[in-house]
Amino acid sequence: MTKTITFAIMHFTIAFAVTYLITGSFVLGGLIAVIEPAVNTVGYFFHEKVWQKYGKAELAAKPLKYFI
């Protein structure tokens, strides 16, 4: 859980810093720092659903040498 929390803090910080450096706006930096990770989290949820449905079967069908 600590790794997840520290990653989230890093993600928010990077999103804020990049937006602030580009725009010079603390407000816009704060908005992007909140909105982007939230949208990314929702996208990741659906990515996992698709991966569970299609990804495992595709990986299981490939020979081990494909990964080496």
Buried (B, 14 or more C-beta within 10 A) or exposed (E): EEEEEEEEEEBBEEBBEBBBEEEEEEEBBBBBBEEBBEEEEEEEEEEEEEEEEEEEEEEEEEEEEEEE
